[in-house]
Amino acid sequence: MLTIRFIRTGKKNQPFFRLVVTDKKNPPRGGKFLEIVGHFNPFSKEKVLKKERIEHWISVGAKPSPRVHNILVGEGIIKGKKIAVHSKPKKTEAKEAVKQEVKKEEVIKVG
C-alpha cells in the first residue's frame, strides 16, 4: 500500500522533512521512495507542495499519514477534518473514564 509521509533530513537539532510517496512497509528513516512531492521546514514553517502530483498519487490510492493529512487539509489540497495526531493513549482514556465514573458515584452518595 502506498503512503505519503515525511522523511527526516537535515542536521542534528535542525530537522527538515521531505514529503515522499513510498510503500508503507519501507522504513520511515530513509529507504526507497517513489517520488518527492514536497518539503516542510518546521522552524520557518515553510511548505513547498506539488499539488498536482499529490492529487495524482491520492487518486492512484496513496494515503497520507495523519500529520501529512493535516498539512494537506490546511493548504486546501484535500477536503476533510484534521486528525488529532497527539491524542491520548487508549489506556489513559480508559483510566480517566473510570475515575470520572467513581467521582459521579461519590457525588450521588454524598448528595
ROVEX-167373 format. One record per atom (N, C-alpha, C): residue in three letters; x negated, y negated, z. Coordinates in steps of 0.001 Angstrom, whole numbers, padded with zeros to 6 digits, always signed. Example, Ala and Ser with C-alpha at 12.3 -4.5 7.8 and 13.67 -1.06 7.14 Angstrom:
ROVEX-167373
Ala-013190+005690+007800
Ala-012300+004500+007800
Ala-013200+003300+007800
Ser-012850+002250+007080
Ser-013670+001060+007140
Ser-012900-000030+007870
//
This chain:
ROVEX-167373
Met-000840+001174+000000
Met+000000+000000+000000
Met-000890-001244+000000
Leu-000565-002215-000817
Leu-001341-003435-000914
Leu-000906-004434+000155
Thr-001864-005201+000647
Thr-001573-006227+001633
Thr-002394-007473+001325
Ile-001842-008615+001689
Ile-002562-009881+001582
Ile-002955-010248+003006
Arg-004248-010352+003264
Arg-004690-010634+004627
Arg-005987-011430+004614
Phe-006418-011798+005809
Phe-007649-012551+005979
Phe-008857-011636+006027
Ile-009970-012121+005501
Ile-011274-011525+005740
Ile-012136-012658+006269
Arg-012731-012435+007427
Arg-013513-013477+008077
Arg-014893-013562+007449
Thr-015282-014780+007125
Thr-016631-015062+006670
Thr-017122-016249+007490
Gly-018288-016729+007213
Gly-018807-017874+007939
Gly-019795-017460+009003
Lys-020398-018476+009627
Lys-021419-018225+010632
Lys-020793-017928+011983
Lys-021647-017595+012928
Lys-021215-017343+014293
Lys-020608-018625+014872
Asn-019449-018489+015489
Asn-018693-019596+016081
Asn-018226-020626+015052
Gln-018297-020314+013777
Gln-017778-021182+012732
Gln-016989-020334+011735
Pro-015802-019872+012120
Pro-015067-018963+011243
Pro-014553-019657+009982
Phe-014475-018884+008946
Phe-013923-019296+007666
Phe-013254-018058+007094
Phe-012023-018171+006670
Phe-011275-016990+006250
Phe-010940-017060+004773
Arg-011067-015916+004102
Arg-010599-015760+002730
Arg-009285-014998+002764
Leu-008348-015387+001927
Leu-007132-014609+001740
Leu-007397-013674+000569
Val-007291-012380+000824
Val-007592-011403-000214
Val-006457-010403-000337
Val-006365-009805-001515
Val-005432-008710-001758
Val-006253-007429-001677
Thr-005847-006529-000798
Thr-006606-005299-000590
Thr-005657-004171-000219
Asp-006181-002969-000242
Asp-005416-001825+000230
Asp-005377-001880+001751
Lys-004261-001524+002338
Lys-004106-001616+003787
Lys-005103-000727+004529
Lys-005559+000336+003908
Lys-006472+001266+004567
Lys-007911+000761+004605
Asn-008258-000217+003789
Asn-009609-000764+003800
Asn-009863-001513+005104
Pro-011106-001521+005586
Pro-011395-002194+006851
Pro-011217-003707+006736
Pro-010704-004354+007802
Pro-010478-005800+007738
Pro-011770-006615+007717
Arg-012856-006068+008219
Arg-014143-006766+008182
Arg-014887-006333+006928
Gly-014721-007060+005870
Gly-015396-006708+004629
Gly-014612-005661+003864
Gly-015298-004718+003295
Gly-014635-003702+002500
Gly-014320-004216+001103
Lys-013714-003366+000313
Lys-013359-003742-001046
Lys-012050-004526-001039
Phe-011926-005439-001978
Phe-010654-006113-002186
Phe-010463-006352-003669
Leu-009222-006529-004070
Leu-008906-006658-005482
Leu-009104-008081-006002
Glu-008680-009070-005179
Glu-008753-010447-005659
Glu-008742-011408-004477
Ile-009466-012504-004612
Ile-009412-013591-003636
Ile-008306-014539-004094
Val-007311-014764-003232
Val-006185-015617-003608
Val-006147-016924-002827
Gly-007176-017203-002046
Gly-007239-018473-001336
Gly-008229-018410-000196
His-008331-019536+000528
His-009148-019554+001725
His-008556-020526+002740
Phe-008996-020378+004004
Phe-008455-021159+005117
Phe-009585-021486+006079
Asn-009722-022766+006419
Asn-010709-023211+007391
Asn-009957-023642+008648
Pro-010050-022898+009767
Pro-009265-023230+010955
Pro-009702-024519+011649
Phe-010944-024971+011444
Phe-011389-026202+012091
Phe-010820-027430+011410
Ser-010921-027496+010102
Ser-010414-028656+009367
Ser-008973-028459+008904
Lys-008406-027275+009141
Lys-007044-026923+008708
Lys-006889-026993+007186
Glu-008000-026876+006469
Glu-007967-026902+005009
Glu-007474-025566+004487
Lys-006478-025618+003589
Lys-005929-024415+002969
Lys-005965-024591+001465
Val-006530-023629+000783
Val-006505-023601-000673
Val-005884-022270-001059
Leu-004711-022331-001676
Leu-003973-021121-002035
Leu-003671-021127-003523
Lys-003826-019985-004159
Lys-003475-019829-005567
Lys-002035-019327-005625
Lys-001115-020278-005734
Lys+000315-019967-005634
Lys+000759-018932-006675
Glu+000347-019095-007913
Glu+000796-018184-008974
Glu+000322-016753-008710
Arg-000937-016617-008293
Arg-001482-015279-008044
Arg-000839-014628-006818
Ile-000568-015422-005795
Ile+000093-014876-004602
Ile+001487-014392-004960
Glu+002239-015195-005717
Glu+003579-014785-006148
Glu+003511-013528-007011
His+002496-013426-007869
His+002331-012236-008702
His+002132-010998-007840
Trp+001216-011079-006865
Trp+000925-009905-006046
Trp+002111-009525-005168
Ile+002855-010509-004690
Ile+004061-010188-003899
Ile+005103-009519-004785
Ser+005226-009976-006047
Ser+006191-009341-006960
Ser+005780-007910-007301
Val+004478-007636-007278
Val+003984-006290-007560
Val+004218-005357-006365
Gly+004340-005931-005167
Gly+004611-005103-003994
Gly+003676-005318-002828
Ala+002761-006274-002927
Ala+001856-006548-001808
Ala+002621-007253-000702
Lys+002323-006886+000549
Lys+002985-007503+001694
Lys+001963-008313+002479
Pro+002293-009559+002826
Pro+001351-010363+003601
Pro+001320-009939+005061
Ser+000166-010115+005694
Ser+000059-009868+007129
Ser+000889-010939+007848
Pro+001232-010746+009120
Pro+002067-011734+009813
Pro+001487-013151+009805
Arg+000200-013297+010046
Arg-000412-014630+010061
Arg-000392-015254+008670
Val-000696-014476+007644
Val-000660-014981+006272
Val+000777-015322+005887
His+001732-014519+006324
His+003145-014782+006061
His+003524-016166+006596
Asn+003084-016482+007825
Asn+003408-017777+008426
Asn+002788-018934+007639
Ile+001585-018745+007139
Ile+000957-019792+006331
Ile+001716-019980+005016
Leu+002116-018884+004389
Leu+002843-018978+003121
Leu+004212-019619+003307
Val+004873-019339+004416
Val+006161-019978+004707
Val+005947-021469+004942
Gly+004903-021820+005678
Gly+004605-023224+005952
Gly+004279-024014+004695
Glu+003631-023393+003742
Glu+003280-024055+002486
Glu+004423-024015+001469
Gly+005477-023254+001739
Gly+006620-023192+000843
Gly+006461-022214-000307
Ile+005490-021325-000228
Ile+005289-020352-001301
Ile+006334-019250-001220
Ile+006662-018811-000015
Ile+007739-017846+000170
Ile+008748-018436+001146
Lys+009955-017933+001102
Lys+011005-018425+001985
Lys+011277-017395+003070
Gly+011665-017870+004217
Gly+011977-016988+005333
Gly+011562-017625+006640
Lys+011758-016888+007706
Lys+011378-017371+009023
Lys+009940-016979+009311
Lys+009315-017754+010191
Lys+007970-017405+010625
Lys+008046-016236+011595
Ile+006970-015483+011680
Ile+006887-014310+012550
Ile+006115-014704+013799
Ala+006597-014278+014972
Ala+005885-014540+016214
Ala+004651-013648+016246
Val+003488-014237+015995
Val+002254-013462+015886
Val+001733-013055+017252
His+001813-013962+018212
His+001264-013696+019541
His+002392-013389+020525
Ser+003213-012422+020217
Ser+004293-012067+021121
Ser+003760-011201+022248
Lys+004517-011113+023328
Lys+004093-010324+024482
Lys+004176-008838+024152
Pro+003303-008044+024728
Pro+003384-006597+024509
Pro+004689-006033+025062
Lys+005115-004920+024527
Lys+006388-004331+024923
Lys+006409-003934+026386
Lys+005284-003455+026913
Lys+005229-003042+028311
Lys+005492-004232+029224
Thr+004902-005367+028920
Thr+005082-006557+029734
Thr+006535-007025+029674
Glu+007136-006995+028492
Glu+008530-007413+028352
Glu+009441-006501+029166
Ala+009167-005212+029168
Ala+009995-004274+029922
Ala+009868-004543+031420
Lys+008656-004813+031891
Lys+008459-005101+033307
Lys+009185-006377+033713
Glu+009126-007404+032854
Glu+009809-008653+033167
Glu+011319-008460+033195
Ala+011842-007640+032292
Ala+013281-007377+032281
Ala+013712-006688+033572
Val+012905-005749+034048
Val+013210-005060+035301
Val+013174-006045+036466
Lys+012191-006930+036498
Lys+012093-007925+037565
Lys+013305-008847+037575
Gln+013760-009264+036401
Gln+014925-010145+036316
Gln+016175-009433+036813
Glu+016324-008153+036495
Glu+017482-007394+036968
Glu+017455-007267+038485
Val+016272-007046+039054
Val+016138-006938+040509
Val+016508-008266+041160
Lys+016079-009376+040600
Lys+016413-010694+041145
Lys+017920-010938+041094
Lys+018559-010543+039995
Lys+020011-010718+039876
Lys+020741-009901+040940
Glu+020270-008693+041173
Glu+020896-007847+042195
Glu+020710-008441+043579
Glu+019544-009027+043859
Glu+019301-009651+045164
Glu+020210-010846+045353
Val+020398-011623+044308
Val+021283-012797+044392
Val+022709-012354+044649
Ile+023147-011292+044010
Ile+024508-010785+044198
Ile+024679-010267+045612
Lys+023693-009538+046159
Lys+023774-009006+047510
Lys+023798-010135+048553
Val+022969-011169+048344
Val+022895-012278+049283
Val+024167-013108+049216
Gly+024672-013329+048012
Gly+025831-014205+047788
Gly+027081-013526+048068
//
